[in-house]
Amino acid sequence: YTVCYIGNGSDNGEMDSITCTYDVEFAHPRNAYTREGYIFKGWNTKSDGTGTPYTDKQNITPTDNLTLYAQWEELTEHVDLGLSVKWATCNLGAEQPWEYGDYYAWGEVNTKSSYTEDNYKYGKESKMTKYCGSYTFGYQMFTDDLKTLEKEDDAAYQNKGDAWRIPTVDEIRELMTNCTWIYTMVNGRNGYKVTSNKTGFTDRSIFLPCERTSNTVGYYWSSENQMGNNYADCASCLHFNNSTIEIIWKVQYRYYGYSIRPVCP
């Protein structure tokens, strides 16, 4: 039998037909089509999506010839997962959900060619000049007990607009506990597909790609620093790999360049 793959409105990419054997299981090849302004959602036996659905790379056992049509969902700036905030569809600085976007040091609103302790805006250990809860880390014993980024230091607010900001630790934790996280690959980028478990929202998801340097691990800043005496120069972030999803703060130094996934009301 022959399985044909139709782009169904795609503007780039090609896929050859597959010859397969009756009653012998095989896996669909990874989708190679792209469509500007849309995200690929799977395959269907009808172009309008009213037929039998198939997921990307799904194992099937053919019993007849099959024509599959790519299914697309138009990208919007945010996704309502039924949580306390809406989550952006892309990382800050990215145009597609699978793109890494730009990296930012915690509390800085511009990107840099390198991220070091020496070029961090608010100083290094024992010389911090803002967001410092321990005088042993502050410049000339400076403290201000600021725990959450102010608008002037929120990269999402400054680069994306007034409605946007970096999520809090509680908002990241809410995303972790109220969604199903599946480690997968989209357009060659590893990451997590995060799908809502909330009633009425279970068809909605976002994709969080891993970082560009390794493509195996992800780091996403929260808007909160770490006020403990031993880690006053660190901030809290979402960390994940193919087996772990967690919020960490120890030795997550603020000068590190990490991804940001904005949220809005």
N, C-alpha and C positions, 0 to 999 in steps of 0.2 A: 504494500500500500504506500501511498504518497501523502505526506503531510506538508501543506503549503502555508507559508506565513505571509500575511498581507499587512503592510504598514498602516493602512486605514487612516490616511491623513498625515502620515509622517512626512517630514521634509528632509530627512537624511537617513542614510543607512540602507543596507541590503541584507537579505537573508535567503539562502538557497532552500529549495524544497528538500525534504528528508525522505529517503526510501527506507521503509521499515517492514518488518515481517509480522504476519498475522499471529496474534496471541503471544507475542514476545515483547516484554516490557522494555521501554526505552525512555530516556529523559529528553524533554524539549531542550534545544540549545538556548543559551542566554539571549535575551532580546538584544538586537543590534540596531533597532530603529530609534530615532529621536524626533521630537517635535517641539519646536520653539514655543515656550510658554506653557508647556504641558508636561505632566509626569506620567510615565508608563504604569498602568495598573494591572496588566495581565492580558490574557487572551480570551477570545470568545468565538463560538462557531457562527455567530451572526455579527455583522458589522455594527449594529446598534446596541449590542450587549444583551439582547434578549434570549440568546441561545445558551449553550452549555459553557460555563466558564472554566478556564484553566489558568493556573498560576505559572509564572516564569520558572523554567527548568523542572516542571512537574513530571513525575514518572507516569506514563500511561501505557496501556496495553491495547494496541490498535486492532479494530475489527472491521475497518472500512477506510476508504480515503477520507482525508480530513483537511479542511481549510480553516485556518485560524486567523482572526482579525485582531490586531493590536487594539487595546482599549486605553483611552487617554482621559486624564482629568486635568482640567485647566488649573494652573497654579494661581493661588491667591497669596496675599502677603502673610496670612495667618491661618491657623486651624483651631477651631473650637473643639476641644476634647472633652468638654463638659466639666472642666476644672475651674478653679478660682480665677485663672488668667488664660488668655489665648496665647498659643505659641507660634512664633514665626515659622514659616515653611523652610527658611534657609538660614544658615549661619550669617552673622554680620559680615558684609563684604562679598558674599556669594550671590550668584544669580540662579543657581539650581540647587535642589536639596542635597545632592551628593557632593557638591563642591565644598572644599574646606573653608573658603572665605579668608578673611584676614585674621591675624593674631594680634592680641593686645596684652600689654602688661596690666595688672589689676590697678584700676584707678587712673589709667591713661586713656586718652581718647584718640590718639594717633598711632598709626603703625610705625614700625622701625625696621631697619635692616638687620639689627641684632638686639637681643634682649639680655642685658647684663646688669649686675648689681650696681655697677658704676654709672650706668646711664638711666637708672630708674628715677622718675620724677620726684618721688618723695623720700629719697635718701636710702642709705643702706643700714644694716644692723648697727644699733647703738647711735644712729644718726637719722632716725626717721623724723619727718617734719609734718606728717599728717596721718590720721587714722592710727594713732598709737595709744595703747592702753597700759603700757608699762614704761616707767621712767628709765629703766635700764636699756631700753631700745630707742628712746627718744633723743633727739639732738639737744645737748645740754639739759638732759632730764625732762624733755618735753613730753607732755601727754595731752590728749584731747578727748579720749574715750569715745571717739566716733567709730561706730561699728559697721554702718551701712554707707555705701557710696552716695555722696551728694550728686545732684544732677550735673554739676559742672565736671564731675569726674566719671560719669557713666557713659561709656562709649556708645551704647545703644541709643541713649537719649540724644547725645550730641551728633551722631552720624545718621540716625534713621528718622528722628523726629520726636516731637513732644509726647506722642502716645506710647513710645517704646522705652524699655529699660531692661537692665540685666536682672534675671530672676533672683529671688531670695533663696536661702537654703530650704525654707519650708515649701516653696513653690517647686523646687527641684525634687524634694522628697515626695510631694504630692504626685508629681509625674511618675516617680518610681513605683509608688504603691497603688496607683489607680490605673495603670496601663500594663499591657503585656509587651515585653521587650524580646525581640527576636533578632539575634545576630545574623546578618546577611550581607550580601554584596549588591550594590546598585551602581551600574556603569563603571565597574572595576574598582569601586571604593567600598571597603569594609565599613561596617557600622551597625547601628541598631535601628530596626523599624519599631517604632513605639506606637502601639495601638490602644485606644481608649477602651476601658472596661465599663464605662458608665452607660447606663441604659439610654438608648437613643443616640449614642455617639460611637458605637462599636465599629462603624464603617470608616472612622476617621483616624488618621495616623500622621506622624512626622518621621523623618529619617535623620539620624544624627551620625554623620560620618566620623571615622577615626581621623587622627591628625595626619598631615601630609608626609612627615618624615618616616613614619613606620608603617602606616596603614593597618595597624593592629591594635592601637590603643587611642582613647579619646580623653581630652581634658577640656572642661567647659567651666569658665568662671561663674561663681555666684556673685551677688552684690555685697556679700558680707565678709569681713576679715576675721582673723582669729585673735580674740582679745586676751588669751592666756599669757601668763608671764614668760613662758618658755618659747612661744612661737608668735610673738607680736609682729614679726616682719613677714607673716604668712597670711594667706586668705583661703577661704573655703571654695571647693570646686567639685563638680561632678567628674568622676573618673570611671572609665570602663575599659574592659577588654572582652575577649570572646567568652569569658566565664565569670566575670565579676562586674557588678554595677554598684557603686558606692559613692558617698560623699566623704571627701578627705580634706584635711587642712594641715597636718603636720608636714613640715618641710616643703609646702607648696608656696615657695617664695613669690612675693608679689611681682617681682621683676620678670618672672617667667612669661613668655608669650603663649597664651592659650586662646582657644576659640570662645565665641560668645554666641548664644542662641537667645535672641531677644524675646520678651513677652509684652503683651499689651492688655488693657482691661477687657 
